[in-house]
C-alpha cells in the first residue's frame, strides 16, 4: 500500500511541477522587464469587447 501512495505522489509531482515552473518563470520575467498584467491587457486595445472565459472550472467575464 505504501508503494502505491508514493507512486501516486511522484506522478502528481511530475505533472504539477512543470506548470508551477512555467508560472514562476513568467512572473520572474515580468518583474525583470518591469511589465505588469495591466500593461499586457492594455495592449489588446480599447476596442476589444468583453468576453466570457472559462478558467479553473468557472465562467467569468473580463473587466
C-alpha positions as CSV (number, residue, x, y, z in Angstrom):
1,X,0.0,0.0,0.0
2,X,2.8,2.4,0.8
3,X,4.4,2.0,-2.7
4,X,1.2,2.9,-4.4
5,X,0.9,6.1,-2.4
6,X,4.5,7.0,-3.2
7,X,3.9,6.3,-6.9
8,X,0.8,8.5,-6.9
9,X,2.7,11.4,-5.2
10,X,5.6,11.1,-7.7
11,X,3.1,11.1,-10.6
12,X,1.4,14.2,-9.2
13,X,4.7,15.9,-8.8
14,X,5.7,15.0,-12.4
15,X,2.5,16.6,-13.7
16,X,2.3,19.6,-11.5
17,X,5.9,20.8,-11.3
18,X,6.2,21.9,-14.9
19,X,3.2,24.1,-14.6
20,X,4.5,25.7,-11.4
21,X,7.9,26.2,-13.0
22,X,6.4,27.9,-16.1
23,X,4.2,30.1,-13.9
24,X,7.1,31.1,-11.7
25,X,9.3,31.8,-14.8
26,X,6.7,34.1,-16.3
27,X,6.3,36.0,-13.1
28,X,10.1,36.3,-12.8
29,X,10.3,37.5,-16.5
30,X,7.5,40.1,-16.0
31,X,9.3,41.5,-12.9
32,X,12.6,41.6,-14.7
33,X,11.1,43.5,-17.7
34,X,9.0,45.8,-15.4
35,X,5.8,44.6,-17.0
36,X,2.5,44.5,-15.1
37,X,-0.6,42.5,-16.0
38,X,-2.5,45.7,-16.7
39,X,0.2,46.6,-19.3
40,X,-0.4,43.3,-21.1
41,X,-4.1,43.9,-21.0
42,X,-3.8,47.4,-22.4
43,X,-2.0,46.0,-25.5
44,X,-5.3,44.4,-26.5
45,X,-6.6,47.9,-27.3
46,X,-9.7,49.9,-26.3
47,X,-12.0,48.4,-29.0
48,X,-11.7,44.8,-27.7
49,X,-15.0,43.7,-26.4
50,X,-15.6,41.9,-23.1
51,X,-15.8,38.1,-23.4
52,X,-16.7,35.2,-21.2
53,X,-13.8,32.9,-20.2
54,X,-13.7,29.5,-18.6
55,X,-10.9,29.5,-16.1
56,X,-10.3,26.8,-13.5
57,X,-13.8,25.4,-13.7
58,X,-15.6,28.7,-13.5
59,X,-17.1,31.0,-16.1
60,X,-16.1,34.7,-15.7
61,X,-16.4,37.9,-17.7
62,X,-13.4,40.0,-18.4
63,X,-13.4,43.5,-16.9
